[in-house]
Amino acid sequence: MYRAVTRQIEVKVTPRFMPERSSPANGYYFWAYTINLANLGAETVQLKTRHWRITDAFGKVQEVRGAGVVGEEPTLKPGETYEYTSGVPLQTSSGFMAGSYGMIAQDGEQFDIEIPAFSLDLPENERIIN
């Protein structure tokens, strides 16, 4: 599990390799990741945008920007949490992701919160040793 806190909003990430959705022989590796957001502060906030930097084992970077997450723009009151799961394919057997969420406070202030960098690695039992 990976964790970052920005402006009293906690972001926790748990990635997992999905062998049933991967095809290593074809250079296709798929990971799911679960994000848990927790509003530890005193103000209501809403997640409006996402920005991901996805880097594969060769250093190739893909940037993804968009509205909300999984089709939603969740609002978090003080003490509330929100969780979702999404996924990412890579052409390499490892990589990492990091990014930020664009938030808006109840008073209209816009700010970004950190998504901690997290590793996309094969489990030991999935690794191929040559």
C-alpha positions in Angstrom: 0.0 0.0 0.0 1.2 3.5 -0.9 0.0 6.6 0.9 0.1 10.4 0.5 -1.7 13.2 2.4 -2.2 16.7 0.8 -4.3 19.3 2.5 -5.7 16.7 4.9 -6.9 14.5 2.1 -5.4 11.0 2.2 -4.8 9.0 -0.9 -4.0 5.3 -0.5 -3.2 3.0 -3.5 -3.1 -0.8 -3.6 -1.9 -2.2 -6.9 -2.1 -5.8 -8.0 -1.0 -7.7 -11.1 -3.9 -9.4 -13.0 -2.5 -12.6 -14.7 -5.9 -13.5 -16.0 -6.0 -10.3 -18.0 -2.4 -10.4 -19.1 -0.6 -12.0 -22.0 3.2 -11.9 -21.4 3.9 -13.8 -24.6 2.3 -10.9 -26.4 3.9 -8.1 -24.3 0.7 -7.3 -22.5 0.7 -6.9 -18.7 -2.3 -5.7 -16.8 -2.6 -4.3 -13.3 -5.6 -3.2 -11.3 -5.2 -0.6 -8.6 -7.6 0.4 -5.8 -7.6 4.0 -4.6 -9.0 5.0 -1.3 -9.6 8.7 -0.6 -10.3 9.9 2.9 -11.2 13.5 3.9 -9.3 14.0 7.1 -10.0 17.7 7.2 -12.8 20.0 8.1 -13.9 21.2 4.7 -16.1 19.5 2.0 -14.1 18.8 -1.2 -14.9 17.4 -4.6 -12.7 15.5 -7.0 -13.0 17.1 -10.4 -10.0 15.9 -12.5 -7.2 13.3 -12.7 -3.7 13.4 -14.1 -1.6 10.3 -14.4 2.0 9.7 -15.4 2.5 6.1 -16.3 6.1 4.9 -16.9 7.0 1.5 -18.3 10.3 -0.4 -17.7 11.9 1.3 -20.8 11.1 4.8 -19.4 8.3 5.5 -21.9 5.9 7.9 -20.2 2.2 8.1 -21.0 0.2 11.0 -19.6 -3.6 10.6 -19.0 -5.8 13.6 -18.1 -9.5 13.6 -17.7 -12.6 14.5 -15.7 -13.3 12.6 -12.5 -12.5 9.0 -11.9 -14.4 5.9 -13.2 -17.1 8.3 -14.5 -17.7 10.0 -11.2 -16.7 13.3 -9.5 -17.1 12.3 -5.8 -17.8 14.8 -3.1 -16.2 14.1 0.3 -17.6 15.7 3.4 -15.3 15.8 6.5 -14.6 12.2 7.7 -16.0 10.6 4.5 -14.1 8.1 2.3 -14.4 7.1 -1.4 -12.9 4.0 -3.0 -12.7 2.9 -6.6 -10.7 0.4 -8.7 -9.3 0.9 -12.1 -6.6 -0.7 -14.3 -3.7 -0.1 -16.5 -2.0 -2.1 -19.2 1.8 -2.0 -19.9 3.9 -3.5 -22.7 6.6 -4.3 -20.1 6.5 -6.5 -17.0 7.1 -3.6 -14.6 6.6 0.2 -14.3 5.2 2.8 -12.0 2.4 5.4 -11.8 2.1 8.7 -10.1 -0.2 11.7 -10.5 -2.6 14.1 -9.0 -6.3 14.8 -8.5 -7.7 18.3 -9.2 -10.0 19.2 -6.3 -12.4 22.0 -5.5 -13.2 23.2 -2.0 -16.7 24.2 -0.9 -15.7 27.9 -1.2 -14.6 27.4 -4.9 -10.9 27.2 -4.3 -9.2 24.8 -6.7 -6.1 22.8 -5.7 -4.3 19.6 -6.5 -3.6 16.6 -4.3 -0.8 14.1 -4.7 -1.4 10.5 -5.8 1.7 8.7 -4.4 4.0 7.0 -6.9 3.4 3.3 -6.9 5.2 0.3 -8.4 3.7 -2.1 -11.0 5.7 -5.3 -10.5 5.0 -8.9 -11.2 4.7 -11.1 -8.1 7.7 -13.4 -7.5 5.8 -16.4 -8.7 5.0 -14.7 -12.0 8.5 -13.7 -12.9 10.3 -15.5 -15.6 14.0 -16.1 -15.0 16.2 -16.6 -18.1 
